[in-house]
Amino acid sequence: MKQYEKKDIKNDEIKNENEEKKNSTLQTYIENYGCQMNLFDNEIVASLLLDKGFSITENLEKANIILINTCSIREKAESTLKNRLQNLKYLKKNKKNPPLFGILGCLSKQIKKLDQENIIDFSISPDSYRKISDIIIRLINENKNQKKDSKIFSLHKENETYSDITPYQFWNKNRKNKKVTAFLSITRGCDNMCTFCVVPFTRGRERSSDPNLILKECKILYEKGYKEVTLLGQNVDSYLWGGRDFLKKQILKKENKNFIDFSILLDLLAKKIPSMRIRFSTSNPHDMSEKVIEIISKHSNICNHIHLPVQSGSNKILKLMNRKYTRESYISLIKKIREKIPECSISHDIMTGFCHENEKDHQETISLMNNIKYNYGYMFSYSHRPGTYAYRKFQDNVPENVKKRRLKEIIHLQRTHSIFQMKKYIGKIQEVLIEGESKKNHQDWWYGRNTQNIGVVFPKESFIVGDLVHVQIINYTSSTLIGRGIKIK
């Protein structure tokens, strides 16, 4: 019996080796148009394919498989995908052996409508990535058998975290560009059910990764030369390990220490890897605790920046959006952050033109912005997204020209506030991590970010990528600080 089992294992190993050799000619090109979470998911997908013997290429023309990772949060993402598919259709129509086209990310349920050129062969939603190699091989085999119309659209599971997958960035040594910053997912999915958002339907319910694995992966990153990690989640503040079900049933009391929440996780990482910078995104105002603010203030390696989406300054609109905070509680939270972390920068997401938004609601958003004076933000007009509660229940009744006018006003006001905040840095010395060359002057200038997540450019001199440099700020634009390096830490 033992000999039979041993022979079986050996045959399986031979079979796997043969599969990997066969797949090694399949070169995969991955393109991203989504959020930071999608960027991290690219690393997961690359690892899953490499584990099955596939190759990763940065040359689009040589690829056998082309993967586009996108989202459906806003209508603009769909337009971008349509245009990109239009641009790439020549690869499908002008080759004897055209590449397979796959769509990753949150767009899976809408994909059939968008594929007007009939280019897409398969789509996989974020919790089905383990199936990707099987799907590709199946389609290749079916194409060999002349089943040209074969397409696969995979649905998601509810409980995937990919905690056991080593992301591609952790071990790949052959990348052209040296990177010193990395993303690491700590939660997936969302339970908040905002009426405008499809994430709970495309990425599933909230689930958190094992804190021991998160710590291990952060240590690996640091050992491999990464100087900064950004912890990712649709809502990082809802991170919870070791007791979520009990908490929901109100069996586990808050004083019980049998669970790890986001504040404890931050504290743990900051202590265990004191030389690595830590960032996180995204926070939900309803879930951010005072404990998290306290932990940020306590550790110098946790960056002083919080991205805190507000969406609207109107309580009426916040209620329609099912945002579980009020204008007043949001302003109170900002006040607590600034009292505890005076140098903390605050950024936002603001959506204009949501269903039933009138001029009074818009002016309340304007007044909230004037109250807070954010460092920067991401602003966009509302688009009705299929699958959301708002799409089913609310009328998209704000005219497009009104949406555009309100958005223009918000963008103009934010630019004014950004300049106001930038002026405060003149003459100050900032600690900047060099991430790469300046896009506008790559020969002579470096680019990096300070702890407040503000971009800084300065002359190269003798510095290199990965250096922590003390930079004295001498000028600014609405989005970038300009300085000169004075010291390497």
C-alpha positions in Angstrom: 0.0 0.0 0.0 2.8 2.4 0.9 4.6 1.7 -2.4 1.5 2.3 -4.3 0.9 5.7 -2.7 4.6 6.7 -3.3 4.2 5.7 -7.0 1.0 7.8 -7.2 2.8 10.9 -5.8 5.7 10.5 -8.3 3.3 10.2 -11.2 1.4 13.3 -10.0 4.7 15.2 -9.9 5.6 14.1 -13.4 2.2 15.1 -14.6 2.5 18.6 -13.0 6.0 19.1 -14.5 4.7 18.2 -17.9 1.8 20.6 -17.5 4.1 23.4 -16.5 6.4 22.8 -19.5 3.4 22.8 -21.7 2.1 26.1 -20.2 5.4 27.9 -20.2 4.9 29.0 -23.8 1.7 30.8 -22.8 2.7 34.4 -22.1 0.3 36.6 -20.2 0.1 40.4 -20.4 -1.8 42.1 -17.6 -3.2 45.7 -17.8 -4.9 47.6 -15.0 -7.5 50.3 -15.0 -9.0 49.9 -11.6 -8.2 50.8 -8.0 -5.3 49.9 -5.7 -7.0 46.7 -4.8 -7.0 45.7 -8.5 -3.2 46.4 -8.6 -2.7 44.0 -5.7 -5.0 41.5 -7.4 -2.8 41.6 -10.5 0.0 40.3 -8.3 -2.2 37.4 -7.1 -3.3 36.5 -10.6 0.3 36.6 -11.8 1.4 34.3 -9.0 -1.4 31.8 -9.7 -0.5 31.6 -13.4 3.2 31.3 -12.7 2.5 28.5 -10.3 0.9 26.6 -13.2 3.9 27.2 -15.5 2.6 30.3 -17.4 4.9 33.2 -18.2 4.3 36.9 -17.6 5.3 39.4 -20.3 5.3 43.2 -20.5 5.2 42.9 -24.3 1.6 43.2 -25.5 2.4 42.0 -29.1 3.9 38.7 -27.8 1.1 37.8 -25.4 -1.0 34.7 -25.8 -3.3 35.8 -23.0 -4.3 39.5 -22.5 -5.9 40.3 -19.1 -7.6 43.6 -18.4 -8.3 44.4 -14.8 -11.0 47.0 -14.5 -14.0 48.0 -12.3 -17.6 49.1 -12.5 -17.7 51.7 -9.7 -18.2 54.5 -12.2 -19.5 54.7 -15.8 -16.1 56.1 -16.9 -14.5 52.7 -16.2 -16.9 51.1 -18.7 -16.1 53.7 -21.3 -12.4 53.2 -20.8 -12.8 49.4 -21.3 -14.9 49.9 -24.4 -12.2 52.2 -25.9 -9.4 49.9 -25.0 -11.1 46.9 -26.5 -11.7 48.9 -29.7 -7.9 49.7 -29.8 -6.9 46.1 -29.2 -9.3 44.4 -31.7 -6.6 44.3 -34.3 -4.8 41.7 -32.2 -7.9 39.4 -32.4 -8.6 39.9 -36.1 -5.2 40.1 -37.8 -3.5 37.0 -36.3 -3.6 33.3 -37.2 -3.5 32.4 -33.5 -5.2 35.4 -31.8 -4.6 35.9 -28.0 -7.3 35.1 -25.5 -8.9 38.2 -23.9 -9.9 38.0 -20.3 -11.5 40.6 -18.0 -10.7 40.7 -14.3 -12.2 42.8 -11.5 -15.6 44.0 -10.6 -17.1 44.3 -14.1 -18.0 40.7 -14.7 -21.8 41.0 -14.5 -21.9 43.8 -17.2 -19.3 42.3 -19.5 -21.6 40.8 -22.1 -23.2 44.2 -22.8 -19.8 45.9 -23.2 -18.3 43.3 -25.6 -19.6 45.0 -28.8 -16.6 43.8 -30.8 -17.0 40.2 -29.6 -13.4 40.2 -28.4 -13.7 39.0 -24.8 -13.3 35.2 -24.3 -13.7 35.1 -20.6 -14.2 37.2 -17.4 -13.4 36.3 -13.8 -14.7 38.2 -10.8 -12.3 38.9 -7.9 -13.1 35.8 -5.8 -12.7 33.3 -8.7 -9.1 33.9 -9.6 -8.0 30.4 -8.5 -9.9 29.1 -11.5 -8.1 31.3 -14.1 -5.5 28.7 -15.3 -8.2 26.0 -15.7 -10.4 28.4 -17.7 -7.6 29.4 -20.0 -6.5 25.8 -20.7 -10.1 24.8 -21.3 -10.7 27.6 -23.8 -7.4 26.8 -25.6 -8.4 23.2 -25.9 -11.9 24.1 -27.2 -10.4 26.5 -29.7 -8.2 23.7 -31.0 -11.4 21.6 -31.4 -12.8 24.6 -33.4 -15.4 25.6 -30.9 -14.8 29.2 -31.8 -17.9 30.6 -29.9 -16.8 29.2 -26.5 -16.8 31.8 -23.8 -16.7 31.6 -20.0 -18.0 34.1 -17.4 -17.1 33.0 -13.9 -19.1 34.0 -10.8 -17.5 34.8 -7.5 -17.3 32.9 -4.2 -18.1 34.5 -0.9 -15.1 33.7 1.3 -11.9 34.2 -0.7 -8.9 36.1 0.9 -5.9 34.6 -1.0 -4.0 34.6 2.2 -2.0 31.6 1.1 -0.9 33.1 -2.2 2.5 34.8 -2.3 2.0 37.9 -4.5 4.2 38.2 -7.6 5.9 41.3 -6.3 7.3 39.4 -3.3 9.6 37.2 -5.2 10.0 38.3 -8.8 13.6 39.5 -9.4 13.3 40.4 -13.1 11.2 43.5 -13.1 12.6 46.4 -15.1 11.7 49.1 -12.5 12.9 48.8 -8.9 10.0 49.3 -6.6 10.2 50.3 -3.0 6.5 50.6 -2.2 4.0 47.8 -2.2 0.3 47.1 -1.7 -1.0 44.4 0.7 -4.7 43.4 1.0 -5.8 42.9 4.6 -9.6 42.7 4.0 -11.8 41.9 1.0 -15.4 42.8 0.3 -17.7 45.2 2.1 -20.8 45.0 4.4 -21.8 48.7 4.3 -24.2 48.4 1.3 -24.0 52.1 0.2 -26.8 52.5 -2.3 -24.6 53.7 -5.1 -21.9 51.0 -4.8 -21.6 47.6 -6.5 -18.6 46.4 -4.4 -20.7 44.2 -2.0 -22.2 42.4 -5.0 -18.9 42.0 -7.0 -16.4 41.4 -4.2 -18.8 39.9 -1.6 -19.1 40.3 2.1 -16.3 41.5 4.4 -13.6 39.0 5.4 -10.2 39.6 7.0 -6.8 38.0 6.5 -4.9 36.2 9.2 -2.8 38.9 11.1 0.2 36.4 11.4 0.3 36.1 7.6 0.0 39.9 7.2 2.9 40.4 9.5 4.9 37.6 7.7 4.3 39.2 4.3 5.3 42.7 5.5 8.5 41.2 6.9 9.2 39.5 3.6 8.6 42.8 1.7 11.0 44.6 4.0 13.7 42.0 3.7 13.4 42.3 -0.1 14.1 46.0 -0.1 10.6 47.5 0.1 10.5 50.6 2.3 6.7 51.2 2.4 3.6 49.1 2.4 0.0 50.3 1.9 -2.6 48.1 3.7 -5.7 47.7 1.5 -9.3 47.0 1.9 -12.7 48.3 0.8 -13.0 49.3 4.4 -9.8 48.7 6.4 -11.3 50.0 9.6 -13.7 47.0 9.7 -10.7 44.6 9.9 -11.4 42.0 12.5 -9.8 38.6 13.2 -10.8 36.0 15.7 -14.3 36.8 16.8 -16.5 38.5 14.1 -19.3 35.9 14.4 -19.3 36.2 18.2 -19.3 40.0 18.0 -22.3 39.9 15.7 -24.1 37.7 18.1 -23.1 40.0 21.0 -21.4 37.1 22.8 -17.9 38.5 22.7 -17.6 41.7 24.8 -15.3 44.5 23.7 -13.1 44.1 26.8 -12.4 40.5 25.7 -8.9 40.4 23.9 -9.6 37.3 21.9 -9.8 39.3 18.7 -7.6 41.7 16.7 -9.1 44.8 15.2 -7.5 47.3 12.9 -6.0 49.4 15.7 -4.3 46.3 17.2 -3.1 45.2 13.7 -1.6 48.6 13.0 0.1 48.7 16.4 1.6 45.2 15.9 3.0 46.0 12.4 4.5 49.3 13.5 6.3 47.7 16.4 7.5 44.6 14.6 8.8 46.4 11.5 9.8 49.9 12.9 11.9 50.8 9.8 9.1 50.3 7.3 6.6 53.0 6.5 2.9 52.0 6.8 0.0 53.5 5.0 -3.6 52.3 4.7 -6.6 52.8 2.4 -9.6 53.1 2.5 -11.3 54.2 5.7 -15.0 54.5 6.3 -16.0 57.5 8.6 -18.5 55.3 10.3 -16.0 52.6 11.3 -12.9 54.6 12.1 -12.2 54.4 15.9 -10.4 56.8 18.2 -8.1 53.9 18.9 -6.8 53.9 15.3 -6.1 57.7 15.6 -4.3 57.1 18.9 -2.1 54.4 17.3 -1.2 56.6 14.3 -0.1 59.4 16.7 2.0 56.9 18.7 4.2 55.5 15.8 6.5 57.6 13.6 6.5 54.9 10.9 2.7 55.1 10.4 2.2 57.8 7.8 0.2 60.9 8.8 -2.4 60.7 6.1 -6.0 59.5 6.2 -8.2 59.1 3.1 -11.7 59.6 4.5 -14.4 59.6 1.8 -17.3 61.9 2.7 -19.3 61.6 -0.6 -21.7 64.5 0.4 -22.0 67.3 2.9 -25.8 66.9 3.1 -27.4 64.7 5.7 -30.3 64.1 3.4 -28.0 62.8 0.6 -25.9 60.8 3.1 -29.1 59.0 4.3 -30.1 58.3 0.7 -26.7 56.9 0.1 -27.0 54.7 3.3 -23.8 56.2 4.7 -23.9 55.5 8.4 -22.7 58.8 9.6 -23.9 62.4 9.6 -22.3 65.6 8.5 -21.9 66.5 12.2 -20.3 63.2 13.2 -17.9 63.4 10.2 -16.7 66.9 11.1 -16.3 65.8 14.7 -14.1 62.9 13.6 -11.9 65.3 11.5 -11.5 67.5 14.6 -10.4 64.5 16.7 -7.8 63.5 14.0 -6.4 67.0 13.8 -6.2 67.4 17.6 -4.3 64.1 18.0 -2.3 64.3 14.8 -1.8 68.0 14.0 0.3 67.3 10.9 -2.1 64.8 9.4 -3.3 65.4 5.8 -6.9 64.5 5.0 -8.1 63.6 1.5 -11.7 62.8 0.4 -14.0 61.3 -2.2 -16.9 63.5 -3.1 -19.8 62.5 -5.4 -21.9 65.2 -6.9 -25.3 64.9 -8.6 -26.6 61.9 -6.6 -30.3 61.1 -6.9 -32.5 63.9 -5.5 -29.6 66.2 -4.8 -30.8 69.8 -5.0 -28.9 73.1 -4.9 -29.2 73.3 -1.1 -27.6 69.8 -0.8 -24.8 70.9 -3.1 -24.1 74.1 -1.1 -23.9 71.9 2.1 -21.1 70.0 0.4 -19.4 73.3 -0.5 -19.7 74.5 3.1 -18.3 71.2 4.5 -15.3 71.6 2.2 -14.8 75.2 3.3 -15.0 74.0 7.0 -12.4 71.2 6.5 -10.1 72.5 3.7 -8.9 69.1 2.5 -5.4 68.6 1.3 -6.7 66.9 -1.9 -9.5 64.7 -3.1 -11.1 62.6 -5.8 -14.2 64.2 -7.2 -16.7 62.7 -9.7 -20.3 63.0 -10.8 -22.8 60.2 -10.0 -23.6 57.6 -12.6 -26.4 55.1 -12.2 -24.8 51.7 -11.8 -26.8 48.5 -12.6 -27.0 46.1 -9.7 -27.1 48.8 -7.0 -30.0 49.7 -4.7 -30.0 53.3 -6.2 -30.4 51.9 -9.7 -33.4 49.8 -8.6 -35.1 52.2 -6.3 -34.1 55.8 -7.1 -34.5 58.0 -10.1 -31.3 59.5 -11.6 -33.0 62.9 -11.7 -30.2 65.4 -11.6 -29.6 66.7 -15.2 -26.2 66.0 -16.7 -25.4 69.7 -17.2 -26.2 70.4 -13.5 -23.9 67.5 -12.5 -21.1 68.9 -14.6 -21.5 72.4 -13.3 -21.5 71.3 -9.6 -18.5 69.0 -10.2 -16.6 71.9 -11.8 -17.4 74.1 -8.7 -16.2 71.4 -6.3 -13.0 70.8 -8.3 -12.2 74.5 -8.4 -12.8 74.9 -4.7 -10.6 71.9 -3.9 -7.8 73.4 -6.0 -8.0 76.5 -3.9 -7.9 74.5 -0.6 -5.0 72.4 -1.9 -3.0 75.5 -2.6 -3.9 76.8 0.8 -2.5 73.6 2.4 0.6 73.5 0.2 1.7 77.0 1.2 2.1 75.7 4.8 5.0 73.5 3.7 7.2 76.4 2.4 10.5 76.4 4.3 9.7 73.2 6.1 11.9 70.0 6.0 10.1 66.9 4.9 11.2 63.3 5.0 10.7 61.9 1.5 11.0 58.3 0.3 12.4 58.4 -3.3 10.1 56.2 -5.4 11.4 57.0 -8.9 12.1 59.7 -11.4 9.9 62.8 -11.9 7.6 62.3 -14.9 8.2 65.8 -16.1 12.0 65.8 -15.7 13.1 62.2 -15.3 16.8 63.0 -16.1 17.4 65.5 -13.4 14.7 65.2 -10.7 13.5 62.5 -8.3 9.9 61.9 -7.2 8.7 60.7 -3.8 6.1 61.3 -1.1 6.2 62.7 2.4 4.4 61.2 5.3 1.3 63.2 4.4 1.1 61.4 1.0 2.0 64.6 -0.9 4.2 64.3 -4.0 7.6 65.9 -3.7 10.1 66.5 -6.5 13.8 67.6 -6.0 17.2 67.4 -7.8 18.8 64.0 -8.1 22.3 64.8 -6.9 23.8 61.7 -5.2 20.5 60.1 -4.0 19.1 56.8 -5.3 15.7 55.1 -5.4 14.8 53.9 -1.9 16.6 56.6 0.0 14.8 58.5 2.8 15.8 62.1 2.1 15.3 65.2 4.1 14.0 67.8 1.6 13.5 71.5 2.3 10.4 72.8 0.5 11.0 75.9 -1.6 8.0 76.0 -4.0 4.7 74.2 -4.8 1.9 73.6 -7.3 -1.6 72.6 -6.4 -0.5 69.0 -6.3 3.2 68.8 -5.9 5.9 70.2 -3.5 9.2 71.3 -4.9 12.4 71.2 -2.8 16.0 70.4 -2.5 17.5 67.4 -0.7 19.6 68.3 2.3 20.3 65.0 4.1 20.0 61.3 3.7 18.7 59.4 6.7 
